[in-house]
Amino acid sequence: MQIRIEYCVVWNYEPRAAGLAAELHRKFGAETNLVSGGRGDFDVYVDGMILFSKRKMNRFPEDGEVSNLIRMQR
């Protein structure tokens, strides 16, 4: 499983992205690629497909939400 988190550096979302990456590593043993960007983005991709988009949902993922989405995908 390949996970990529694209986050906004302008709004300093890196700590949030790093925390989510650590959670996914603990729960799934997954290595996560953190990609800096802009425009207020916080998007999570699994195997190249978008799993969560802050822009689309108009919010950050709740605690455990991304993990649950990954489990449902499997």
Residue pairs with C-beta under 8 A, 6 or more apart in sequence:
1 28
1 30
1 46
1 47
1 70
2 33
2 46
2 47
2 48
3 21
3 24
3 30
3 31
3 32
3 33
3 44
3 45
3 46
4 32
4 33
4 34
4 35
4 44
4 45
5 17
5 20
5 21
5 32
5 33
5 34
5 35
5 42
5 43
5 44
5 45
6 35
6 36
6 37
6 41
6 42
6 43
6 45
7 13
7 14
7 16
7 17
7 34
7 35
7 36
7 37
7 41
7 42
7 43
8 36
8 37
8 38
8 39
8 40
8 41
8 42
9 36
9 37
9 38
10 38
10 39
10 40
11 40
13 41
13 42
14 34
14 36
16 42
16 60
17 34
17 42
18 34
20 32
20 44
20 61
20 66
21 32
21 34
23 64
23 66
23 67
24 30
24 32
24 66
24 67
24 70
25 31
25 32
27 67
28 67
28 70
39 55
40 54
40 55
41 54
41 55
42 53
42 54
42 60
42 61
43 50
43 52
43 53
43 54
43 55
44 50
44 51
44 52
44 53
44 61
44 66
45 51
46 70
46 73
51 66
51 69
51 70
51 73
52 61
52 65
52 66
52 69
54 60
54 61
